[in-house]
Amino acid sequence: MITLSSPKTLSPFSFLCNPIPKPQIQNPKFAAVTQYSDSNSKPTLDSDCESVFQTERGLKFDVGGTFFRHESATGRDLGVLAAALYKKSEGKLRVLDALCGCGIRSVRYLVEAEADFVLANDANDENKKVITENLSQVESGSGDEARWEVSLTDANRIMTECYLKRDFFDLIDIDSFGSDSSFLRSAFNALKLNGLLYVTSTDGFSSGGRRPQQTLAAYGAYVRPMPYSNELGLRMLIGGAVREASVLGYRVTPLFSYYSYHGPIFRVMLQVNRGKLPDNKHYGFISYCNSCGSSQEYSWAELGRIGCPCSDSKVSKSLVVSGPLWTGPLHDTAYITEMLSLAEEWGWAGIETGTDLDKLLNQMVAESDPRLPFGYTKLDEVASRAKVNSPSLRAVMSTLQKEGYAVSRSHIESNAIKTNCPMEDCIRIAKQLQQR
Ligand SMILES: C[S@@+](CC[C@H](N)C(=O)[O-])C[C@H]1O[C@@H](n2cnc3c(N)ncnc32)[C@H](O)[C@@H]1O
C-alpha cells in the first residue's frame, strides 16, 4: 500500500479520492471553458506563430499568437509588487505562473520581483516557442540553481504533480478566463503555508446577478442584482476561495482586491494559512432593499432576521439577498501602503501601463477605512431617488465629511462613493446641493 504524507493538508489521500481531472483548456478566443478528452480535439487558436513584440515596464517580449492583453498590465504590476514584498520579507520566492500565456508574468516575477525560481506553465503547447524565447532573456541556471522552467500541461495537473512531489510554491498566479474555481483546490495544495494565491475572475455578467445558478455552481454563492455588482464580483471570488480553502483546513486573508472594467477583470491576492474562518466571520449574506436603497450584512446565525428597516408592505418584493460571500475587508491597509511605498521607490507611480498606479493604490488605502461598510453608492442612483441632477462627487464628499460621515471614492466605480451615511441622508444632501 502506498503511504503518502503531507506536511500541510488534513487528508493526505484527498488527491487519490479526487483523481486528476481530464485536461481542460480554456479557449482564449471565446473566453469560455471547453472540455476535451483527448489531444486531437483541442480548440484551434489560429496562431500563425509570427512574432509580435510588446514592451511593458521597459521589458520587451514576444506575444506571438498567444492570448495577451495590454489592459491586464495593472494586474501584473500589482502581482509583481506583492511578489517583491514577499521576497523582501521571506528572503526566498518560488512562483508558479500556472496559466502563463506568453510568459510575460514569469519574466516580470523573475526580473522585477527577483524570484529565485519560476515555473511557467500553459496548457497550449503552441505557446512553447514564445514562452521559452521570452524567458530566455533571463539566465536559466541549471539543476538546483535553475531559475525557470517551462511546462505545457493542464494547470490542475502541474499543481497536483508539484503537491505530490512536495514541491511547494510561495506564490501561485492563476490568470484564467471566466472563473478560476476549478483550479482552487490543487492551487491550495501546491502552495506553501503563508504563501500567496493570486486568483482571477473575468465573469462580470455573473456578478451582475443575472446568472445566480451559475454563480452558485462556480462560487457557491447565489448572487442577485445589486447596484454594487462589481464589488459583489470580488466578494464572490473571495467567498469561493474561503469555502474551498476551509474544506482543506485553510484560512484565506485578502491582501488586496482589484477590479478593472477592461475585460472586466476581478483579481484578488490571498494569503493562505492553516485554520478555519472563526464563527463564519466575514462569510455571510448581503441584502439590498430596492425600495429604500439600504444594504445590510447578515451572518449565518442572523439569517432568520433578514428584513429591511423600511419594512413596508413592498419589502418582500423589494428585498434581494446574495450569498454566502466574503463580507470582510477587501484590502489589508498596511499591506497596500507597503505596495504604494515600493511602487514609489521603483518610480512606478505614473501611468506607464495605462492606470495611474499611485492613484489606484491611494484609493484602495482610502476605501479600506474600517468605518466604511461593504458596497458603494452610485451618485446616479442617489440623484434618481432624490429626483435631482447628479451631484458633483467632490461636493457630496465634502458635505458628508462636514457632517461627520466616513467617505471615500471607490476604485471600482468612478462616479460612486463608499460611505457610512444612510441612503436617506445622501438623498437629502443631493437635494440641498441642487438648491444652492
Ligand atoms: C488569460 S490567458 C493568460 C495571460 C497571461 N497570464 C498574461 O498575463 O498575459 C490564459 C491562458 O491560460 C491557458 N489555459 C487555458 N486553460 C488552461 C488550463 N486548463 N491549464 C493551463 N493553461 C490553460 C491559455 O492557453 C491562455 O494562454
The ligand as an SDF file (V2000), in Angstrom:
LIG
                    3D

 27 29  0  0  0  0  0  0  0  0999 V2000
   -5.6770   34.9350  -19.6760 C   0  0  0  0  0  0  0  0  0  0  0  0
   -4.5340   33.9640  -20.5610 S   0  0  0  0  0  0  0  0  0  0  0  0
   -3.0610   34.2140  -19.6890 C   0  0  0  0  0  0  0  0  0  0  0  0
   -2.4690   35.5540  -19.9030 C   0  0  0  0  0  0  0  0  0  0  0  0
   -1.1390   35.7690  -19.2240 C   0  0  0  0  0  0  0  0  0  0  0  0
   -1.1080   35.2950  -17.8650 N   0  0  0  0  0  0  0  0  0  0  0  0
   -0.7810   37.2430  -19.2780 C   0  0  0  0  0  0  0  0  0  0  0  0
   -0.6740   37.9140  -18.2360 O   0  0  0  0  0  0  0  0  0  0  0  0
   -0.6120   37.7520  -20.4040 O   0  0  0  0  0  0  0  0  0  0  0  0
   -4.9600   32.3370  -20.0870 C   0  0  0  0  0  0  0  0  0  0  0  0
   -4.0140   31.2600  -20.5720 C   0  0  0  0  0  0  0  0  0  0  0  0
   -4.4210   30.0370  -19.9790 O   0  0  0  0  0  0  0  0  0  0  0  0
   -4.1560   28.9750  -20.8840 C   0  0  0  0  0  0  0  0  0  0  0  0
   -5.0060   27.8710  -20.4260 N   0  0  0  0  0  0  0  0  0  0  0  0
   -6.3200   27.6880  -20.6530 C   0  0  0  0  0  0  0  0  0  0  0  0
   -6.7660   26.5980  -19.9840 N   0  0  0  0  0  0  0  0  0  0  0  0
   -5.7050   26.1070  -19.2960 C   0  0  0  0  0  0  0  0  0  0  0  0
   -5.5280   25.0250  -18.4060 C   0  0  0  0  0  0  0  0  0  0  0  0
   -6.5360   24.2150  -18.0810 N   0  0  0  0  0  0  0  0  0  0  0  0
   -4.3130   24.8260  -17.8550 N   0  0  0  0  0  0  0  0  0  0  0  0
   -3.2650   25.6420  -18.1650 C   0  0  0  0  0  0  0  0  0  0  0  0
   -3.3740   26.6860  -19.0320 N   0  0  0  0  0  0  0  0  0  0  0  0
   -4.5800   26.9140  -19.5750 C   0  0  0  0  0  0  0  0  0  0  0  0
   -4.4780   29.5490  -22.2450 C   0  0  0  0  0  0  0  0  0  0  0  0
   -3.7550   28.8540  -23.2300 O   0  0  0  0  0  0  0  0  0  0  0  0
   -4.0120   31.0110  -22.0790 C   0  0  0  0  0  0  0  0  0  0  0  0
   -2.7070   31.1710  -22.5550 O   0  0  0  0  0  0  0  0  0  0  0  0
  1  2  1  0
  2  3  1  0
  2 10  1  0
  3  4  1  0
  4  5  1  0
  5  6  1  0
  5  7  1  0
  7  8  2  0
  7  9  1  0
 10 11  1  0
 11 12  1  0
 11 26  1  0
 12 13  1  0
 13 14  1  0
 13 24  1  0
 14 15  1  0
 14 23  1  0
 15 16  2  0
 16 17  1  0
 17 18  1  0
 17 23  2  0
 18 19  1  0
 18 20  2  0
 20 21  1  0
 21 22  2  0
 22 23  1  0
 24 25  1  0
 24 26  1  0
 26 27  1  0
M  CHG  2   2   1   9  -1
M  END
$$$$
